[in-house]
């Protein structure tokens, strides 16, 4: 097969640029309008512009982390069609790895990134090769049961090893600074910047490298990619490993912001699935944008209903998206 024919086989079908741009701008306008209305309502509810601005800033910074977690989850689904219920539990494993490294060596928490990312990459590769790539993990029902069982196994293993007592990862020399009236913690800003940087690195990997081209080819049409010489099984394993490594990176960045417990991954898992649905299943950029939006929704909900109901607004958005645009903001309708 000629090189031109290979490229044609791997090229996904695309919509006309102008129509695609109009659709994107229309969706962006609707989302922007809804956010403006939500912020105005929050302002009327709280009566304080400073409170609302603080919530917006905190929501955006938190949303960056949500986006990074969801990017790994949506990458796995987009290429392998696997709904990975163990994603949150693997994040919790990475967080305890970061906690253990800080306690044992006294290293800076963010330096544990260099340990958490490769360890989670290897764990992800082992999980896919050992549990999901064989005939036992071929059906959707088996995938759900395997990943759910793995999640329970990991959570209970962490509970046996570290106990149920909540743990903290202290960030040395943390600081706060004002931002147009809002107060921003240095740890939260570092986590946001790290998440955006790693998200951009993942996007570059998918768009500008041979591995990324192979991943996108397999996602577009696995049998066609195999016909032109791509090792589909190897790409599946690497994709699952990269998606799991994203959870490891997010765990190391989020460690100083949360209380570390064996069941911590459950809440992140729920939020990540909402982000994936909002951004569009399999869309990496949509996951990042969806994470920012969900971070905002979570913080604004605390103004509407109080701090004890922050996830209620997230679930409302989840249900609305399923009813109004089930393919997500950046997804395409099935043929």
C-alpha positions in Angstrom: 0.0 0.0 0.0 1.4 3.4 -1.0 2.1 6.1 1.6 -0.8 8.2 0.3 -3.2 5.3 0.6 -1.9 4.7 4.2 -2.6 8.3 5.2 -6.0 8.1 3.6 -6.8 5.0 5.5 -5.8 6.5 8.8 -7.4 9.9 8.3 -10.6 10.2 10.3 -13.7 11.7 8.6 -14.0 15.4 9.4 -16.8 17.9 9.0 -16.4 20.9 6.7 -14.3 23.5 8.6 -16.8 26.3 8.4 -19.6 24.2 9.7 -17.4 22.8 12.4 -16.3 26.2 13.5 -19.8 27.6 13.6 -20.9 24.7 15.8 -18.0 25.1 18.2 -18.6 28.9 18.4 -22.3 28.3 19.0 -21.6 25.9 21.8 -19.0 28.2 23.3 -21.4 31.0 23.3 -24.1 29.0 25.1 -21.7 27.8 27.7 -20.3 31.3 28.2 -23.8 32.7 28.6 -24.8 30.0 31.1 -21.6 30.8 33.1 -22.4 34.5 33.1 -25.9 33.8 34.4 -24.6 31.4 37.1 -22.1 34.0 38.3 -24.8 36.8 38.4 -27.1 34.5 40.4 -24.2 33.7 42.7 -23.6 37.4 43.2 -27.2 38.0 44.0 -27.2 35.1 46.4 -24.1 36.0 48.3 -24.3 39.8 48.0 -20.5 40.0 47.8 -18.5 40.3 44.7 -15.4 39.2 46.5 -16.9 35.9 47.6 -18.0 35.1 44.0 -14.5 36.1 42.6 -12.8 33.9 45.2 -15.1 31.0 44.2 -14.3 31.6 40.5 -10.6 31.6 41.0 -10.6 28.6 43.3 -12.9 26.7 40.8 -10.6 27.3 37.9 -7.5 26.3 39.8 -9.2 23.1 41.0 -10.7 22.5 37.6 -7.2 22.2 36.1 -6.5 19.1 38.2 -9.9 17.6 37.3 -9.0 18.1 33.7 -5.7 16.2 34.0 -7.4 13.3 35.8 -10.2 13.2 33.2 -7.7 13.4 30.3 -6.2 10.0 31.3 -9.7 8.6 31.7 -11.0 9.8 28.3 -7.8 8.8 26.5 -8.4 5.2 27.7 -12.0 5.3 26.6 -11.3 7.0 23.3 -8.8 4.4 22.2 -9.7 1.2 24.0 -13.5 1.7 24.7 -12.8 0.8 28.3 -14.7 2.5 31.1 -12.1 2.3 33.8 -13.7 2.3 37.2 -10.3 1.7 38.8 -9.0 5.1 37.7 -9.7 6.8 41.1 -8.3 3.9 43.1 -5.1 4.1 41.0 -5.0 7.8 41.8 -5.2 6.9 45.5 -2.3 4.5 45.0 -0.2 7.2 43.5 -1.1 9.6 46.3 0.1 7.1 48.9 3.3 6.6 46.9 3.8 10.3 47.1 3.0 10.3 50.8 5.4 7.4 51.4 8.3 9.0 49.5 7.9 12.3 51.4 7.8 10.5 54.8 10.7 8.2 54.0 13.1 10.7 52.3 11.8 14.1 53.2 11.8 15.1 49.5 9.6 17.9 48.3 6.1 16.6 47.5 6.2 17.7 43.9 9.5 15.9 43.3 7.5 12.7 43.9 6.2 13.3 40.4 9.3 11.6 39.0 8.4 8.5 41.0 4.6 8.4 40.8 4.4 8.9 37.0 6.6 6.0 35.9 5.3 3.7 38.7 1.7 4.3 37.6 2.7 3.9 34.0 4.1 0.4 34.8 1.1 -0.5 36.9 -1.2 0.6 34.1 0.7 -1.5 31.5 0.6 -4.5 33.9 -3.2 -4.1 34.5 -4.0 -3.9 30.8 -1.7 -6.8 29.8 -2.7 -9.0 32.7 -6.4 -8.3 33.2 -7.9 -6.5 30.2 -6.1 -7.4 27.0 -7.1 -11.1 27.0 -10.4 -12.7 26.1 -11.6 -12.3 29.7 -11.6 -8.5 29.3 -13.0 -8.3 25.8 -16.7 -7.6 26.6 -18.0 -4.5 28.2 -19.5 -6.4 31.1 -16.2 -8.0 31.9 -14.3 -4.8 31.7 -16.7 -3.1 34.1 -16.5 -6.0 36.5 -12.7 -6.3 36.3 -12.0 -2.6 36.8 -14.6 -2.4 39.6 -13.1 -5.4 41.3 -9.6 -4.0 40.9 -10.8 -0.7 42.5 -12.1 -2.5 45.5 -9.0 -4.6 45.8 -6.7 -1.5 45.7 -8.8 0.4 48.2 -8.8 -2.4 50.7 -5.1 -3.1 50.1 -4.3 0.5 50.9 -6.6 0.3 54.0 -4.6 -2.8 55.2 -1.2 -1.2 54.6 -1.8 2.4 55.8 -4.9 2.2 58.0 -8.0 4.3 57.9 -6.5 7.3 59.6 -6.4 10.4 57.3 -2.9 11.6 56.3 -1.6 14.8 55.0 1.3 15.8 52.7 2.7 19.0 54.0 4.1 21.5 51.4 7.1 23.3 52.8 7.1 27.1 52.5 3.6 27.3 51.2 2.4 30.9 50.7 -0.6 32.9 49.8 -0.9 35.9 47.6 -3.8 38.3 46.6 -5.2 38.2 43.1 -7.6 41.1 42.4 -9.1 40.6 45.9 -9.1 36.8 46.0 -6.5 34.9 48.0 -4.7 32.2 46.2 -2.6 29.5 47.9 0.8 28.7 46.3 0.1 25.0 46.5 -3.1 25.4 44.5 -1.4 27.6 41.9 1.4 25.1 41.5 -1.0 22.2 41.1 -2.9 24.1 38.4 0.1 25.2 36.5 1.5 21.6 36.6 -1.8 20.2 35.4 -1.9 22.6 32.5 1.7 21.9 31.6 1.3 18.1 31.7 -2.0 18.4 29.8 -0.3 20.4 27.0 2.5 17.8 27.0 0.0 15.1 26.5 -1.7 17.0 23.7 1.7 17.5 22.0 2.4 13.8 22.4 -0.8 12.9 20.6 -0.5 15.5 17.9 3.2 15.8 17.1 4.8 12.4 17.7 4.8 9.0 15.8 3.4 7.4 18.9 0.6 9.9 19.0 -0.2 9.4 15.3 -0.4 5.6 16.0 -2.7 6.2 19.0 -5.0 8.4 16.9 -5.0 5.9 14.1 -6.0 3.0 16.4 -8.7 5.2 17.9 -10.0 6.1 14.4 -10.0 2.6 13.0 -8.2 -0.3 14.7 -8.4 -2.8 11.9 -7.2 -0.2 9.4 -4.3 0.7 11.6 -3.3 -2.9 11.9 -3.4 -3.3 8.1 -0.7 -0.6 7.7 1.6 -2.2 10.3 0.7 -0.7 13.6 0.9 -3.1 16.6 -2.6 -2.5 17.9 -2.2 -4.5 21.1 1.0 -2.6 22.0 -0.7 0.7 21.4 -3.6 -0.3 23.6 -1.2 -1.2 26.4 0.8 2.1 26.0 -2.5 4.1 25.9 -3.8 2.5 29.1 -0.4 3.1 30.7 -0.3 6.8 29.7 -3.8 7.3 30.9 -2.9 5.7 34.3 0.2 7.9 34.5 -2.0 11.0 34.1 -3.7 9.8 37.3 -0.3 9.4 39.0 0.7 13.0 38.0 -2.5 14.5 39.2 -2.2 12.6 42.5 1.3 14.0 43.2 0.1 17.5 42.3 -3.1 17.3 44.4 -1.5 15.6 47.4 -0.8 18.8 49.4 -4.4 20.0 48.8 -6.3 17.1 50.2 -6.5 14.7 53.1 -5.1 11.4 51.9 -7.3 8.3 52.6 -7.7 4.9 50.9 -11.1 5.8 49.6 -10.1 9.3 48.3 -10.2 8.1 44.7 -13.9 7.6 44.8 -14.8 11.3 44.8 -12.2 12.0 42.1 -13.5 9.1 40.0 -17.1 10.4 40.1 -16.0 13.9 39.2 -13.7 12.7 36.4 -16.6 10.7 34.8 -18.8 13.8 34.8 -15.9 15.8 33.2 -15.4 13.2 30.5 -19.1 13.2 29.6 -19.2 17.0 29.6 -16.2 17.3 27.4 -17.1 14.4 25.1 -16.1 10.8 25.5 -12.6 10.3 24.0 -11.9 14.0 23.6 -8.7 15.1 25.4 -9.1 18.8 24.9 -12.7 18.5 25.9 -11.6 16.8 29.2 -9.5 19.8 30.1 -12.1 22.4 29.3 -14.8 20.2 31.0 -12.5 20.1 34.1 -12.4 23.8 34.3 -16.2 24.1 33.9 -16.9 21.5 36.6 -14.4 23.2 39.0 -16.4 26.4 38.5 -19.8 24.6 39.0 -18.6 22.9 42.2 -17.4 26.2 43.7 -20.5 28.2 42.7 -22.8 25.5 44.1 -21.2 26.1 47.5 -22.5 29.7 47.3 -26.0 28.5 46.3 -26.5 25.7 48.7 -23.6 25.8 51.2 -20.3 23.9 51.4 -22.0 20.6 52.2 -23.6 20.2 48.8 -20.8 21.0 46.3 -21.4 17.8 44.3 -25.1 18.5 43.8 -24.4 21.1 41.1 -22.0 18.7 39.4 -24.7 16.0 39.2 -27.2 18.5 37.9 -24.8 19.4 35.1 -24.2 15.7 34.4 -27.9 15.0 34.0 -28.5 18.0 31.8 -25.7 17.1 29.5 -26.9 13.6 29.1 -30.4 14.9 28.2 -29.4 17.9 26.0 -26.1 16.8 24.4 -25.2 13.2 25.3 -22.1 13.3 23.0 -20.6 16.2 25.1 -19.6 19.7 24.3 -16.7 18.6 22.0 -18.1 15.2 20.9 -19.6 14.4 17.5 -23.0 12.8 17.0 -22.8 9.1 16.0 -23.6 8.4 12.4 
